[in-house]
Amino acid sequence: MHHAYLDRFAALDSPLHRRDPRAKTVALLGLLVSVILVPPGRWWPFAALAAVLATLWITSGVPLAYLARRVLTLSPFVIFSIVLFPILYAGDELWSAPLGPWRLSVTRQGLELAGNLAAKFALGVLILGLLFSVTRFHHFLHALRQFRVPRLLVMQLGFLYRYLYVVVDEAERMIRARDARSAGRSGWLLWRATVGVIGVLLLRSFERSERIYRAMLARGFSGEVVVLEQSSLGPADILFAATVLAAAAAVTLLRLWL
């Protein structure tokens, strides 16, 4: 089975890939916070932050098509809200039309809110996609532990990332076996088989988790993230993080003043 792992391009060699995971985590999450703080109706901060992100992307060498696919893959989760905001949000009416006993109205404030959500979603996914494209996931988890993020939370994130693909792989094999045995049938029998697949998948996942837990205890697992490549925070890493954070802070302060 082939899966779209988050850190698919993390093994590349670029100036951004060579930075310390702590510096990359602080810099890109700071850029994400600056994006989130942009209020509706202000558009130039998005353009400025997108320019910073574009500079980082060019430096990384990560294919733009890969990051764009991430946005398109996750876009169905927000399209519904983006479409409804201009209609349901009260404000200055720009356009209206009768719809049976109701009247459909589009407001300026609703459009601004929808555009704000769309920009934050796109830039947020691109920032996180770039972060995991230049940082191996276990290095990211190790950076979180060095920032004193609770061990239980980091451990749960690690388990989710590592074994989610195992469960998906198991589910794909079971669905393929179901399709092979159904001989093109549809309707109630197919739905009944699907329910059975879900039940068996839950049981297999539970049994697998117990086996994995015993194996981890046998190997001395303590809940801490272990990495083989120990990195040090050098002057170049500090300069990189400071530059990105300064650019994000400058955009935020200019937005407050203008």
C-alpha positions in Angstrom: 0.0 0.0 0.0 1.2 3.5 -0.7 0.2 6.3 1.6 0.7 10.1 1.5 3.0 10.5 4.5 3.2 14.0 6.0 7.0 14.0 5.9 7.4 12.6 2.4 10.0 15.2 1.4 11.7 15.6 4.8 14.7 13.7 3.5 15.6 16.4 1.0 18.7 18.5 1.5 18.2 22.3 1.4 19.1 25.2 3.7 15.6 24.9 5.3 15.9 21.2 5.8 19.3 21.6 7.5 17.9 24.0 10.2 17.3 22.7 13.7 13.8 21.2 14.2 13.2 23.6 17.1 14.0 26.6 15.0 11.7 25.4 12.2 8.9 24.6 14.6 9.0 28.0 16.4 9.4 30.0 13.1 6.6 28.3 11.2 4.2 28.1 14.1 4.8 31.8 14.8 4.0 32.5 11.1 0.8 30.5 11.5 -0.2 32.5 14.6 0.3 35.7 12.6 -2.0 34.4 9.9 -4.7 33.4 12.4 -4.6 36.9 14.0 -5.6 38.7 10.8 -9.1 40.1 11.2 -11.8 40.0 8.4 -11.7 42.8 5.9 -7.8 43.1 5.9 -6.2 41.6 2.9 -2.7 43.0 2.6 -1.4 41.1 5.7 -2.3 37.8 4.0 -0.3 38.9 0.9 2.7 39.9 3.1 2.7 36.6 5.0 2.2 34.6 1.8 5.3 36.3 0.4 7.3 35.2 3.5 5.9 31.7 3.0 6.8 31.7 -0.7 10.4 32.6 0.2 10.6 29.7 2.5 9.0 27.3 0.0 11.5 28.4 -2.7 14.4 27.8 -0.3 13.0 24.3 0.7 12.8 22.9 -2.8 9.5 21.1 -1.9 7.2 20.7 -5.0 4.5 23.3 -5.0 2.1 20.8 -6.5 2.4 18.6 -3.4 1.5 21.5 -1.1 -1.3 22.5 -3.4 -2.8 19.0 -3.3 -2.8 19.2 0.5 -5.0 22.3 0.3 -7.4 20.7 -2.3 -7.6 17.5 -0.3 -8.7 19.3 2.9 -10.8 22.0 1.2 -14.1 20.0 1.4 -14.1 20.5 5.2 -14.3 24.3 5.0 -16.1 24.9 1.7 -19.5 24.4 3.4 -18.8 27.2 5.9 -17.3 29.5 3.2 -20.4 29.2 1.1 -22.8 29.8 4.0 -21.1 32.8 5.6 -22.1 35.3 2.9 -25.7 34.2 3.2 -26.2 33.7 7.0 -24.0 36.5 8.3 -25.9 39.8 8.9 -24.6 43.1 7.6 -24.7 45.4 4.6 -26.7 43.7 1.9 -25.0 43.5 -1.5 -27.3 41.2 -3.4 -30.6 39.5 -2.7 -33.1 37.3 -4.5 -36.4 35.7 -3.5 -36.3 32.0 -2.6 -39.9 30.8 -2.1 -41.2 32.3 1.2 -37.7 33.4 2.1 -35.3 36.0 0.8 -31.7 35.1 0.0 -29.3 37.9 0.8 -25.5 38.2 0.5 -23.8 40.6 2.8 -20.5 42.4 2.6 -19.5 41.3 6.1 -20.3 37.7 5.2 -18.2 37.8 2.1 -15.3 39.3 4.1 -15.6 36.6 6.7 -15.7 33.9 4.1 -12.7 35.3 2.3 -10.8 35.6 5.7 -11.6 31.9 6.5 -10.5 30.8 3.0 -7.2 32.7 3.2 -6.5 31.4 6.7 -7.3 27.9 5.7 -5.1 27.9 2.6 -2.1 29.6 4.3 -2.5 27.5 7.4 -2.4 24.2 5.5 0.5 25.4 3.4 2.5 26.4 6.5 1.9 23.1 8.2 2.5 21.2 5.0 5.9 23.0 4.6 6.8 22.4 8.2 6.3 18.6 7.9 7.9 18.6 4.5 11.2 19.9 5.9 11.1 18.2 9.3 10.8 14.5 10.0 7.8 13.9 12.2 9.7 12.2 15.0 12.1 15.2 15.0 9.1 17.5 15.3 7.9 15.4 18.3 11.4 15.6 19.9 11.3 19.4 19.4 8.0 19.5 21.2 9.4 17.6 24.2 12.3 20.0 24.3 9.8 22.8 24.6 8.3 21.0 27.6 5.1 19.9 25.9 3.5 17.2 28.0 4.9 13.8 27.3 1.5 12.2 27.1 0.3 14.5 24.4 3.5 14.1 22.4 3.3 10.3 22.8 -0.3 10.3 21.6 0.6 12.3 18.5 3.4 9.9 17.7 1.2 6.9 18.0 -1.5 8.5 15.9 0.9 9.3 13.1 2.8 6.0 13.2 -0.2 3.6 13.4 -2.9 5.5 11.6 -1.3 4.2 8.3 -1.2 0.7 9.7 -5.0 0.8 10.4 -5.7 2.3 7.0 -3.6 -0.4 5.3 -5.5 -3.1 7.2 -8.8 -1.5 6.2 -7.8 -1.3 2.5 -7.0 -5.0 2.5 -10.3 -5.9 4.1 -12.3 -3.8 1.7 -10.5 -5.4 -1.2 -11.3 -8.8 0.1 -14.9 -7.8 0.6 -15.1 -6.5 -3.0 -13.6 -9.7 -4.3 -16.2 -11.8 -2.5 -19.2 -9.6 -3.3 -18.9 -10.3 -7.1 -20.3 -6.9 -8.0 -23.3 -7.1 -5.7 -24.8 -4.0 -4.2 -27.5 -3.1 -1.8 -28.3 -4.5 1.6 -25.8 -7.4 1.4 -22.9 -5.0 0.6 -23.8 -2.7 3.5 -24.1 -5.7 5.9 -20.6 -6.8 4.8 -19.3 -3.3 5.3 -20.6 -3.2 8.9 -18.9 -6.5 9.5 -15.6 -5.1 8.1 -15.8 -2.2 10.5 -16.4 -4.5 13.5 -13.5 -6.8 12.5 -11.2 -3.8 11.9 -11.9 -2.5 15.4 -11.1 -5.9 17.0 -8.0 -6.3 14.9 -6.8 -2.8 15.9 -7.4 -3.6 19.6 -5.5 -6.8 19.4 -2.7 -5.2 17.4 -2.4 -2.4 20.0 -1.9 -4.9 22.8 0.8 -6.7 20.9 2.6 -3.5 20.1 2.3 -2.4 23.7 3.9 -5.6 25.0 6.6 -5.4 22.4 7.4 -1.8 23.3 7.6 -2.6 27.0 10.0 -5.5 26.2 12.2 -3.0 24.4 12.3 -0.6 27.3 9.9 2.0 26.0 9.6 4.9 28.5 7.3 7.3 26.7 10.1 9.6 25.5 10.8 10.4 21.9 14.2 9.0 20.8 16.1 10.3 17.8 19.3 9.0 16.4 20.5 12.2 14.8 21.1 14.7 17.7 21.0 18.3 16.4 22.4 21.4 18.0 20.9 24.9 17.9 23.5 27.0 16.1 23.7 30.7 15.1 22.2 30.0 11.7 19.2 28.3 13.3 18.7 31.2 15.7 19.0 33.7 12.9 16.5 31.8 10.7 13.9 31.6 13.5 14.5 35.3 14.5 14.1 36.4 10.9 10.8 34.6 10.3 9.4 35.6 13.6 10.4 39.3 13.1 8.7 39.3 9.7 5.5 37.8 11.1 5.6 40.3 14.1 6.2 43.2 11.7 3.1 42.3 9.7 1.0 42.0 12.8 2.2 45.3 14.3 1.7 47.2 11.0 -1.8 45.8 10.8 -2.5 47.2 14.3 -1.1 50.6 13.4 -2.5 51.1 9.9 
